[in-house]
Amino acid sequence: MRRFLAAFLAAALGVAGCGSAEDRVEAPGFLTDRNGGPTTARALRGRPYNQSARNLDNRGLARFAAGAEPFDRFFLEAEGVGPDHDGTGCLSCHLDGTEVSTSADRDRPPGLIVRISLPGTDTDGRSQRPVPVYGLQLTPESTHGDPEASIDLRWSAVGHRRADGSVVELRRPNLEMEPRRGELPDEMLVSPRVTPPMIGLGLLEAIPEGSLRAAVAAQSNAGEVSGRLNEVVDGDTGETVAGRFGWKAGQYSVESQTLAALHGDLGLSGPDDVAPGERSDLTREELDELVFYNRTIAVPISRGTERPMVRRGASLFESTGCSACHSPTQKSGPDEIGALSNVTFHPYTDLLLHDMGERLADGRPEFSASGNEWRTPPLWGLGRRVEVTGAEAFLHDGRARTPEEAIYWHDGEARAARHRFELLGDADAQALLAFLDSL
């Protein structure tokens, strides 16, 4: 009422309104509390990262519930887990508020896995070259005797000088690996990775490939960033297809990503991994329902998008150049799941690879992605990450404890946007961070 009276008096007396400049900021068109469009869900049951898309029909809701069963299951040795694995179920890594990290392992990001390979490519000339005995992933648990290796993580402090001359302290991970099944080759390439959220995957998969390739051309023409698609191998056909999922976009579909996790992380077999007449750890029906579940996990609703500070931050997100790679708006095409078809949504990613510079490089190529390149991670759900997982771990290896630290690590193609962020005044910087926290 006081604000209304002040505005009325200002208009009557012919003087400027008394609202702050922040109050008058016009929000960009992409700012919404429903980043998943009609699929967006409110945080119910204490599991913000495991809600069903809200526009599923009754049959879809039934399939989602069926797929939740293998996702929530912890597999015993008798049920097929292992012998070598990183966890005994999806929830071992994909924490969702029901399973959280403890204070004892707070310095170890949840869902940490260690990817390995040798320089060069495998016999197909395109995929990674496995390490003899150990393969492409080093696992710290086993159901039969000693595990492949013990893995520990230590952090070392790294100073970063910002554009204004001030210095902030960041941290860099150092892996300590003790192999148990023979020496690891000196030339082995190593990349620690943390588990990304699984929200909105079906919408990302439903973006037409033509739209992604058009974004590559548009960025090339604009000149500041130059993203590109990872060209990966379809394991079923042997054809080269566009990668979309994983930190280097090394997986081309939700199903391929799901199977890779079942095999590499849990040591489980799928229906196509066994000889005719033999029983796999997951039946075809269970796998299909699990993939449906993974494709229809909803994006949680954003919070505080009506706040002037958040509106201001969204505008700065665009003007500083963050949106050049973290594209706010995408649209899905036709999809076999009707709820995912022709949806306009806001994931804040272009799904493209970008050279992020030497400071973030892992030196490990993955298909056509170089050791310096990373896929732009979606930002939706970012503001709930610590709340849901109980861990302060951002970027591909969890080195950043806050989104602000993650920005300071940006280099390469993202250097100019990082530089603009570092030159913002305190109020503007806090506004941009408030926008990220709203997602």
QUIMOZI-V886602 format. One record per backbone hydrogen bond with DSSP energy under -0.5 kcal/mol. NH is the residue of the N-H (numbers start at 1). CO is the residue of the C=O. If there is no record, write none. Layout:
nh;co
NH;CO
NH;CO
//
This chain:
nh;co
5;1
6;2
7;3
8;4
9;5
10;6
11;7
12;8
13;9
14;10
14;11
15;10
24;20
25;22
27;25
31;28
35;33
37;34
39;36
40;37
41;299
44;42
47;44
50;47
53;296
54;39
56;53
61;57
62;58
63;59
64;60
65;61
66;62
67;63
68;64
69;65
69;66
70;66
71;67
72;68
73;69
75;73
75;88
79;76
80;77
81;76
82;266
85;141
86;265
87;265
91;71
92;89
93;90
94;90
95;93
97;99
97;388
101;389
105;102
106;103
108;105
109;107
112;109
113;193
114;138
115;113
115;191
116;136
117;189
118;129
122;127
125;122
129;118
129;120
130;128
131;135
134;132
135;131
137;134
138;114
139;137
141;85
143;83
148;139
149;139
150;178
152;176
154;174
156;172
158;170
160;168
162;160
162;166
165;162
168;160
170;158
170;168
172;156
174;154
176;152
177;175
178;150
179;177
180;148
181;148
181;182
188;185
189;117
191;115
193;113
194;396
195;110
200;297
201;198
202;295
204;200
205;201
206;202
207;204
208;331
211;208
212;208
213;209
214;210
215;211
216;212
217;213
218;214
219;215
220;216
221;217
222;218
223;219
228;353
232;230
232;241
234;232
234;239
235;233
238;234
241;232
241;239
243;230
244;251
245;251
249;246
251;245
257;253
258;254
259;255
260;256
261;257
262;258
263;259
264;260
265;261
266;261
267;263
268;262
273;270
278;275
282;269
287;283
288;284
289;285
290;286
291;287
292;288
293;289
294;290
295;291
296;292
296;293
298;51
301;41
302;33
303;438
307;304
311;307
312;308
313;309
314;310
315;311
316;312
317;313
318;314
319;315
320;316
321;318
322;317
323;317
324;321
325;322
326;322
327;325
330;345
332;343
333;206
338;336
340;337
341;338
342;333
343;340
345;330
345;343
346;35
348;327
348;328
349;327
350;325
353;228
354;374
356;354
356;372
360;357
361;357
362;371
363;371
365;363
366;369
368;231
369;366
373;370
374;354
375;247
376;352
379;347
380;347
381;439
382;379
384;381
385;382
388;384
389;385
390;386
393;391
394;400
398;395
400;394
406;402
407;403
408;404
409;405
410;406
410;407
413;355
414;411
415;412
418;414
419;415
420;416
421;417
422;418
423;419
424;421
429;425
430;426
431;427
432;428
433;429
434;430
435;431
436;432
437;433
438;434
438;435
439;435
439;436
//
